Amino acid sequence: MKPTVECYSGSSHPETPRALVWEGQRYTVQSVLARRREPHGIGFLVRCTPDDALFDLFYLTEEDQWQIRPTGTAVDAKPPKLPRT
């Protein structure tokens, strides 16, 4: 089954993921935690409901295809280390 990601596409595609289907379950994106551009596409780290699930989404531009990788839950995630001041 091909990974399914629904996105808002404003001035660029994809601009902001809104929802995804992973292993038959629909997840709604609550927040985009990080974005990254790479030579072959664009990636997003997103927090979703239900269960505060975290996913790494990557859109392969040339293939017009999404990759979805679950990365745990927001409860499991460690807070980022802040620089000392």
VEXDREN-2710 file (C-alpha; in Angstrom, 1 decimal):
% VEXDREN-2710
k/r/px/py/pz
1/MET/0.0/0.0/0.0
2/LYS/1.4/3.4/-1.0
3/PRO/1.9/5.8/1.9
4/THR/-0.8/8.5/2.1
5/VAL/-0.1/12.0/3.3
6/GLU/-2.5/14.9/3.0
7/CYS/-0.9/18.3/2.7
8/TYR/-1.7/22.0/2.4
9/SER/-0.1/23.2/-0.8
10/GLY/0.2/26.9/-0.9
11/SER/3.1/28.4/-2.9
12/SER/4.9/25.1/-2.9
13/HIS/4.1/21.4/-2.7
14/PRO/4.1/20.0/-0.1
15/GLU/3.9/22.9/2.2
16/THR/2.4/21.6/5.4
17/PRO/1.3/18.0/6.2
18/ARG/-2.3/17.9/7.6
19/ALA/-2.9/14.1/8.0
20/LEU/-1.5/10.7/7.1
21/VAL/-2.5/7.0/7.0
22/TRP/-0.1/4.6/8.6
23/GLU/-0.9/0.8/8.8
24/GLY/-4.6/1.5/8.1
25/GLN/-5.0/4.1/10.8
26/ARG/-5.6/7.8/10.1
27/TYR/-3.6/10.3/12.0
28/THR/-4.2/14.1/12.1
29/VAL/-1.2/16.3/12.3
30/GLN/-1.3/18.6/15.3
31/SER/2.0/20.3/14.9
32/VAL/5.1/20.3/12.6
33/LEU/8.0/20.1/15.0
34/ALA/10.8/20.4/12.3
35/ARG/11.3/20.9/8.6
36/ARG/14.3/20.0/6.5
37/ARG/15.2/20.3/2.8
38/GLU/17.5/17.8/1.2
39/PRO/18.7/17.4/-2.4
40/HIS/16.0/14.8/-3.1
41/GLY/13.0/16.3/-1.3
42/ILE/11.6/17.8/1.9
43/GLY/11.1/16.3/5.3
44/PHE/8.8/17.0/8.3
45/LEU/8.8/15.8/11.9
46/VAL/5.2/15.9/13.0
47/ARG/3.2/15.2/16.1
48/CYS/-0.2/13.6/15.5
49/THR/-3.3/12.5/17.2
50/PRO/-4.3/10.0/18.4
51/ASP/-1.7/9.1/21.1
52/ASP/0.7/12.0/20.4
53/ALA/2.4/9.9/17.8
54/LEU/5.6/11.2/16.2
55/PHE/6.3/10.6/12.5
56/ASP/9.1/11.5/10.2
57/LEU/7.6/12.3/6.8
58/PHE/9.8/12.7/3.7
59/TYR/8.5/13.7/0.3
60/LEU/10.7/12.5/-2.6
61/THR/10.3/15.1/-5.3
62/GLU/11.4/13.2/-8.4
63/GLU/9.3/10.1/-7.5
64/ASP/6.3/12.2/-6.3
65/GLN/6.2/9.8/-3.3
66/TRP/6.0/9.9/0.5
67/GLN/8.0/7.9/3.0
68/ILE/6.5/7.6/6.5
69/ARG/8.6/6.5/9.5
70/PRO/7.1/6.3/13.0
71/THR/9.5/7.6/15.6
72/GLY/7.6/7.0/18.9
73/THR/5.4/9.3/20.9
74/ALA/5.8/12.8/22.2
75/VAL/5.7/11.4/25.7
76/ASP/8.8/9.2/24.8
77/ALA/10.7/12.1/23.2
78/LYS/13.5/13.7/25.1
79/PRO/13.4/17.5/25.4
80/PRO/16.1/19.2/23.3
81/LYS/19.3/20.3/25.0
82/LEU/19.5/24.1/25.3
83/PRO/22.8/25.9/25.1
84/ARG/24.1/27.2/28.4
85/THR/24.1/30.9/28.9
END
